Amino acid sequence: MEYVYAAMLLHSAETEIDDKAVTAVLKAAGVDADSARVKALVASLGGVNIAEAM
């Protein structure tokens, strides 16, 4: 869930959701980010309107 929370935080801050940003948020929260999971998350959110989905 931490990965999804990171994406939601970036969205609420109106920041682009990319590998670097997600990894930075996770590291700031003390999570050891798995680059494969980060890439999968970013790829899966590519065409999603997060505001609509929420």
C-alpha positions in Angstrom: 0.0 0.0 0.0 2.9 2.4 0.6 3.4 2.6 -3.2 -0.2 3.7 -3.8 0.0 6.1 -0.9 3.1 7.7 -2.4 1.3 8.1 -5.7 -1.7 9.7 -4.0 0.5 12.1 -2.1 2.2 13.1 -5.3 -1.1 13.6 -6.9 -2.5 15.7 -4.1 0.7 17.9 -4.3 0.1 18.3 -8.0 3.5 16.7 -8.7 4.2 14.4 -11.7 4.0 10.7 -10.7 7.2 9.2 -12.0 9.8 6.7 -10.8 12.1 9.3 -9.2 9.3 11.1 -7.3 7.7 7.9 -6.0 11.0 6.5 -4.9 11.8 9.8 -3.1 8.5 9.8 -1.2 9.0 6.2 -0.2 12.6 6.8 1.0 11.4 9.9 2.9 8.9 7.6 4.7 11.6 5.1 5.5 10.6 2.5 3.0 13.2 0.6 1.0 11.7 1.1 -2.5 11.7 -1.9 -4.9 12.4 -0.4 -8.3 10.4 -3.0 -10.1 7.3 -2.2 -8.0 7.8 1.5 -8.5 8.0 1.0 -12.3 4.9 -1.2 -12.3 3.0 1.4 -10.3 4.0 4.3 -12.6 3.2 2.3 -15.7 -0.2 1.2 -14.4 -1.2 4.8 -13.5 0.0 6.1 -16.9 -3.5 6.6 -18.4 -5.5 6.9 -15.2 -7.2 10.1 -14.2 -6.6 9.8 -10.4 -9.1 12.5 -9.5 -11.8 10.6 -11.3 -10.8 7.3 -9.9 -11.0 8.6 -6.3 
